[in-house]
Amino acid sequence: MDTILDYVRNETRSFEEFPFNDADALVFALLTYDRIPDQVPSLASIEQRYGTLRARLRAFRLRHPLQSVRTLRRPPFHGLPMEEVQKDVVVWERRHPDIVQGTTGFVSAELCHDFYQGAANNPRYAQILVNAKEEIFSEDQQTQFAVETFLLPNNTIIISFRGTDDSFVGWREDFNMAYQYPVPAQRTACEYVERVAKLWPQYRIVITGHSKGGNLAVYAGMNVRDDVKDRIERVYSMDGPGFPRNVVDSYEYSTIVDRVVKIVPESSIIGMIMLDPPSERIVVVKSDASGIEQHSAFTWLMDGDRFETVPELSETSQVFNTSLNEWLMGMSQRQREKSVNALFRVLEASGRNSVSALVESPLLSLPRLFGTYVGLDSDEREYLNQAAMLVASALRSRPSAHTESEHTIDPDTLEEAVEDAVVDKAKDEAAHADGSDEPSESGKTGAAGQTGEASQNPTE
């Protein structure tokens, strides 16, 4: 079966022959996962040069009077063609071969690059202009954000927000959405759309994004000024998480919901979080993966130039998402915040800074993880245990045909390890209360079954 990778390589008709559609919205959403080269102008640099009439007067050139007069009226969209951006990326990769490998969100960086290359070599996309990039990565603000704007031949700009990358910072910001509204990336997304709209008032607007990028797209769409909102034709959320109930019921949300298209895989997990009830128009597509792995849009199936759809979400997805949302709704805002903080204290104790680094060597990280885990208070452990059970149930639906790392942790092992850690903690506390300093048996050998000596140096 075909996927979006086949579409981006084989759909060569121009946008005049075959207008922009849902599949193209996914294409532009996925393009932002590849590295954005320095040659693409930043939004700040464009504003500095053209953002005010005074700045445009400074840019006036007597040698090009007609062009300069047009620039006085409105800034030009001097982006780079995608085929040129691709060449810049290739040059950069040759100079930095050690940085090319890695993981971006749920897929490899290499696959993201191959996807961009397929688009850049396709006449449908090769001359599309890329412009106004903005990237923010801040551990202090717990923010991971990236966006760029594309110009179609029909005078429509596509604003595409990047989804969650592989870093703990990116994932932390996603989890912060469970108790914080808005998060910094959402505010920045809204400001970005308004700034782009002010620079180029002549263009219609489509906003898109995958995963967290889809959430940012919807947030920006409902919160921009009315004059900007009037220019928005569509907002696409590609398996992006939803919003708290009070947001879904808000006036701002009601002003954009009829233009929101949400596309999710049949076993969607991420895209159904906090979506109660599903208010947007939802398109459910088939995937050649299972469970959480369907979140990778590269697994979504295409039937020629259209998605291969199904009438509704799978039964297991509906049951899982009902359980997850009921669990979230059953917690106070303070409890959610406390649980998220506890989760990332445990993850960061691994000494890793990304999901892929943790997955590549989970057994080496377990002593630190469980060491931090057993140091949490009883409420924090209870909520993490419940979360671990939900994650384990999602992992069980993974396809057995996929090749797994020799270090992969089985879901049942995850549950048993969590339960054992709680029992050992209780034994240690009881022993301490009796005046004994003798640790529990697994405390002697370490959570990963290693000797106490090895546990003292978990990074080796």
Residue pairs with C-beta under 8 A, 6 or more apart in sequence:
1 286
1 288
1 301
1 302
1 308
2 301
2 302
2 303
2 304
3 288
3 298
3 299
3 300
3 301
3 302
4 23
4 26
4 27
4 30
4 115
4 297
4 298
4 300
4 302
5 114
5 115
5 118
5 298
6 302
7 23
7 27
7 302
7 305
8 27
8 115
8 118
8 119
8 122
8 125
9 118
9 121
9 122
11 18
11 23
11 122
11 124
11 305
12 122
12 123
12 124
13 124
14 123
14 124
14 153
15 124
15 152
15 153
15 154
16 153
16 154
18 124
18 305
19 154
20 152
20 154
20 156
20 206
21 305
21 306
22 236
22 261
22 263
22 283
22 306
22 307
23 302
23 305
23 306
23 307
25 158
25 206
25 208
25 234
25 236
25 238
25 261
25 263
26 208
26 210
26 236
26 238
26 263
26 297
26 300
27 119
27 125
28 150
28 158
28 160
28 208
29 160
29 161
29 163
29 208
29 209
29 210
29 213
29 214
29 236
29 238
29 297
30 112
30 115
30 210
30 297
30 298
31 115
31 116
31 119
31 148
31 150
31 160
32 146
32 147
32 148
32 160
32 161
32 162
32 163
32 209
32 213
33 104
33 105
33 107
33 112
33 115
33 162
33 163
33 165
33 210
34 89
34 104
34 109
34 112
34 113
34 115
34 116
35 89
35 92
35 109
35 113
36 133
36 135
36 146
36 148
37 85
37 88
37 89
37 92
38 88
39 80
39 84
39 85
39 88
40 79
40 80
40 85
40 130
40 131
40 133
40 148
41 78
41 79
41 80
41 131
41 132
41 133
42 132
42 133
42 134
43 132
43 133
43 134
43 192
43 195
43 196
44 134
46 75
46 78
46 131
46 132
46 199
47 195
47 199
48 55
49 55
49 59
49 75
50 56
50 59
50 71
50 75
50 76
50 199
51 75
51 198
51 199
53 72
56 71
56 72
56 75
57 72
59 68
59 71
60 68
60 71
60 72
61 67
61 68
62 68
67 76
70 76
74 200
74 201
74 202
75 199
75 200
77 129
77 131
77 151
77 157
77 200
77 203
78 131
79 129
79 130
79 131
79 132
79 149
79 150
79 151
80 88
80 129
80 130
80 131
81 126
81 127
81 128
81 129
81 130
82 116
82 119
82 120
82 125
82 126
82 127
82 128
82 129
82 130
82 150
83 120
83 121
83 126
83 127
85 120
85 130
86 116
86 117
86 120
86 121
89 113
89 116
93 100
93 113
100 109
100 110
100 113
101 108
101 109
101 110
102 108
102 109
102 166
102 356
103 109
103 166
103 354
103 355
103 356
104 112
104 165
104 166
105 163
105 164
105 165
105 166
105 210
105 211
105 296
106 211
106 293
106 295
106 296
107 296
107 298
111 298
115 298
119 125
119 126
120 126
128 150
128 151
128 152
129 150
129 151
130 148
130 149
130 150
131 148
131 149
131 150
131 151
132 147
132 148
132 149
132 196
132 199
133 146
133 147
133 148
134 145
134 146
134 147
134 148
134 188
134 192
135 145
135 146
135 147
136 143
136 144
136 145
136 146
136 185
136 188
137 143
137 144
137 145
137 167
137 169
138 169
138 184
139 169
141 184
142 169
142 172
142 173
142 176
142 183
142 184
143 169
143 173
143 183
143 184
143 185
143 188
144 164
144 165
144 167
144 169
144 170
144 173
144 185
145 161
145 162
145 184
145 185
145 188
145 189
145 216
146 161
146 162
147 159
147 160
147 161
147 162
147 189
147 192
147 216
148 160
149 157
149 158
149 159
149 160
149 196
150 157
150 158
150 160
151 157
151 158
151 203
152 158
155 202
155 203
155 204
156 203
156 204
156 205
156 206
156 233
157 196
157 200
157 203
157 204
157 205
157 206
158 206
158 207
158 208
159 192
159 193
159 196
159 205
159 206
159 207
159 208
159 217
159 220
160 207
160 208
160 209
160 213
161 189
161 207
161 208
161 209
161 212
161 213
161 214
161 216
161 217
161 220
162 209
162 213
163 209
163 210
163 211
163 212
163 213
163 214
163 240
164 170
164 171
164 173
164 174
164 211
164 212
166 354
166 355
166 356
167 353
167 354
167 355
168 344
168 347
168 348
168 352
168 353
168 354
168 355
169 353
170 212
171 355
172 340
172 344
173 183
173 184
173 185
173 212
174 212
174 241
175 340
175 343
175 344
176 183
176 340
177 183
177 215
177 241
177 274
178 274
178 328
178 336
178 340
179 333
179 334
179 336
179 337
179 340
180 337
181 243
181 244
181 247
182 219
185 212
185 216
186 215
186 216
186 219
186 220
189 216
189 217
189 219
189 220
190 219
190 220
190 223
190 224
192 220
193 205
193 207
193 220
193 221
193 224
193 228
194 224
194 225
194 228
196 205
197 205
197 224
197 228
197 231
203 231
204 231
204 232
204 233
205 228
205 231
205 232
205 233
206 232
206 233
206 234
206 235
206 236
207 217
207 220
207 221
207 232
207 234
207 235
207 236
208 214
208 217
208 235
208 236
208 238
209 215
209 216
209 217
209 236
209 237
209 238
209 240
210 238
210 239
210 240
210 297
211 238
211 239
211 240
211 241
211 270
211 295
212 240
212 241
213 238
213 240
214 236
214 237
214 238
214 239
214 240
214 241
214 262
214 271
215 237
215 240
215 241
215 242
215 243
216 240
217 235
217 236
217 237
217 240
218 235
218 237
218 240
218 243
218 256
218 260
218 280
219 243
221 229
221 232
221 235
221 256
221 259
221 260
222 229
222 250
222 252
222 253
222 255
222 256
222 257
223 252
224 232
229 255
229 256
232 256
232 259
233 259
234 259
234 260
234 261
235 256
235 259
235 260
235 261
236 260
236 261
236 262
236 263
237 260
237 261
237 262
237 263
237 271
237 280
238 263
238 264
238 271
238 297
239 263
239 264
239 265
239 268
239 270
239 271
239 295
239 297
240 262
240 270
240 271
241 270
241 271
241 273
241 274
241 275
242 248
242 271
242 272
242 273
242 274
242 275
242 276
242 278
243 253
243 274
243 275
244 274
245 274
245 276
245 329
247 253
248 275
248 276
248 277
248 279
253 279
257 279
257 280
260 280
260 281
261 280
261 281
261 283
262 271
262 278
262 280
262 281
262 282
262 283
263 282
263 283
263 285
263 300
263 307
264 271
264 272
264 282
264 283
264 284
264 285
264 313
265 271
265 284
265 285
265 286
265 287
265 289
265 294
265 295
265 299
265 300
266 284
266 285
266 286
266 287
266 294
266 310
266 313
266 314
266 317
267 287
267 290
267 291
267 294
267 313
267 314
267 316
267 317
267 397
268 284
268 294
268 295
268 313
268 317
268 321
269 291
269 292
269 294
269 295
269 317
269 320
269 321
269 324
269 394
270 292
270 295
271 295
272 278
272 313
272 317
272 321
272 324
272 325
273 321
273 324
273 325
273 328
274 325
274 328
275 321
275 325
276 325
276 329
283 307
283 309
284 309
284 310
284 311
284 312
284 313
285 300
285 301
285 307
285 308
285 309
285 310
286 300
286 301
286 307
286 308
286 309
286 310
287 294
287 299
287 300
287 301
288 299
288 301
289 296
289 299
289 399
289 402
290 397
290 398
290 399
291 394
291 395
291 396
291 397
291 398
291 399
292 394
292 395
292 397
292 398
293 299
293 398
293 399
293 402
294 300
300 307
301 307
301 308
302 308
312 318
313 321
316 397
320 390
320 393
320 394
323 390
324 390
327 386
327 387
327 390
328 336
331 339
331 383
335 379
335 383
338 379
338 380
338 383
339 380
339 383
339 384
339 387
342 376
342 380
342 381
342 383
342 384
343 384
343 387
345 372
345 376
346 369
346 372
346 373
346 376
346 384
347 358
347 369
349 368
349 369
349 371
349 372
350 358
350 365
350 368
350 369
351 365
351 368
351 458
351 459
352 358
352 365
358 365
359 405
359 407
359 408
360 405
360 407
361 407
362 407
362 408
362 409
363 407
363 409
363 448
364 448
364 458
364 459
364 460
365 458
366 417
366 447
366 448
366 458
367 446
367 447
367 448
367 450
367 454
367 455
367 458
368 458
369 447
370 417
370 421
370 447
370 448
371 447
373 381
373 384
373 418
373 421
374 381
374 421
374 422
374 424
374 425
374 428
376 384
381 422
381 425
384 418
385 418
385 419
385 422
388 414
388 415
388 418
389 415
391 411
391 414
392 411
392 412
392 414
392 415
393 411
395 411
395 414
396 411
409 417
417 447
420 442
421 442
421 447
423 440
424 440
424 441
424 442
424 443
427 440
428 439
428 440
428 443
431 437
431 438
431 439
431 440
444 452
445 451
445 452
445 455
446 452
446 454
446 455
447 455
448 455
454 460
